[in-house]
């Protein structure tokens, strides 16, 4: 008689995280405060700092009043700050064209953060016509200055062949540069490259090591994949307790496959005490996830397992 329960586990999705992102506003602006502190810019720096203080306090109108004159007379940091304000609609009506225009002015002066954000505008077709070649060109300029966000985004460009010839070696190389600077998304994607042997020699130990770095920063996908590595003994010694612990971390962040796998661990008593009610609870969490292609298999299996548990009186 066939079993009522599915005992296997969902395997990892071997596609790179497709995230393009800018620096958090306050982090980027705080970095620029240090960058523009040279004595020759003392008066402008003081005014920029006053604007930053107003911005931090949520007084965007005051920040705009202080930054706009600086931007108009060519201060690159103020031009970037105005670009951010138009980008987010802070103190001004949200306007992608204005954001792109101010980023462009700052990029022309070599400001790496502005180059990253202008690259994002071209990649997403916001305020400018969508153009991956232009996006790649601006990411390249910022990446060459050591900007980790640009290095990650350039890795994605090469990984997917967006506006450039697809090149896994180049993708891995740029992910590596960003990962070495602590970029969690790059660490995760580099782990995928090592797992799949794309652009680098396949190496499960290296894959697990990079997943570990990203997982320690709270990346749910990395936590799930690290759980799988421990579950299957790939690149690390097989360890059910570690597998369950990493699934738990990802599951707590709403990762559907991790929630499903944790349910299986509770059903089988692997790495945790056997507990059918806990298994059912995690399967129910899976069913509460959005109906997306990525979640489809986990939801179908969770539904099947809940039906089996129901037959045994577990609700």
GITA-V379647 format. One record per pair of residues at least 24 apart in sequence whose C-alpha atoms are under 6 Angstrom apart, sorted by sequence separation. I is the first residue (numbers start at 0). GAP is how many residues later the second one is. D is the distance in Angstrom with one decimal. If there is no record, write none. Layout:
BEGIN
I	GAP	D
I	GAP	D
END
This chain:
BEGIN
79	26	5.7
151	26	5.6
187	26	5.7
223	26	5.6
78	27	5.6
99	27	5.8
114	27	5.8
150	27	5.4
171	27	5.8
186	27	5.6
207	27	6.0
222	27	5.5
243	27	5.7
60	30	4.9
75	30	4.6
95	30	5.7
96	30	3.9
111	30	4.6
131	30	5.8
132	30	4.5
147	30	4.6
167	30	5.8
168	30	3.9
183	30	4.6
203	30	5.9
204	30	3.9
219	30	4.6
239	30	5.8
240	30	3.9
255	30	5.2
59	31	4.6
95	31	4.3
131	31	4.5
167	31	4.3
203	31	4.3
239	31	4.3
79	34	5.8
115	34	5.6
151	34	5.7
187	34	5.8
223	34	5.7
256	41	5.7
21	95	6.0
15	173	5.6
8	252	5.7
4	300	5.4
3	304	4.9
END
